[in-house]
Amino acid sequence: MNKKKVGLLEIYEPEYFPGTGIHAQLCNIRNIPAHCHDDALELVYCLQGTIFLTVAHEFCRLDSGELITIDEEDVRNIIAEEDN
């Protein structure tokens, strides 16, 4: 994934599967600062452990095997204290 910084924001540019509009990324998250996408739906699937999301004004706990969808333009951040 390509990353560029604009002012105080870090903008992530996805690398898509060839010929599709789909990008998938597997990562161990500790802290993803507040961000949003103006043109994409985001799916977050927790493989193990627990992650905590703040989406818009809602707080959510996602445990192993759970999935959440986040609409475009919803500001969100993700935090975890253990491997996920």
KAMOSUL-V13965 format. One record per backbone hydrogen bond with DSSP energy under -0.5 kcal/mol. CO is the residue of the C=O (numbers start at 0). NH is the residue of the N-H. Records with the same first field share a line. If there is no record, write none. Layout:
CO: NH / NH
This chain:
1: 12
3: 10
5: 8
8: 5 / 10
9: 11
10: 3 / 12
11: 13
12: 1
13: 15
16: 19
21: 16
24: 26
26: 28
29: 79
30: 32
31: 77
34: 75
36: 72
41: 69
42: 44
43: 67
44: 46
45: 64
48: 63
50: 61
51: 78
52: 54 / 59
53: 55 / 76
54: 57
57: 54
59: 52
60: 62
61: 50
62: 65
65: 45
67: 43
69: 41
70: 73
72: 74
74: 55
75: 34
76: 53
77: 31
78: 51
83: 46 / 47
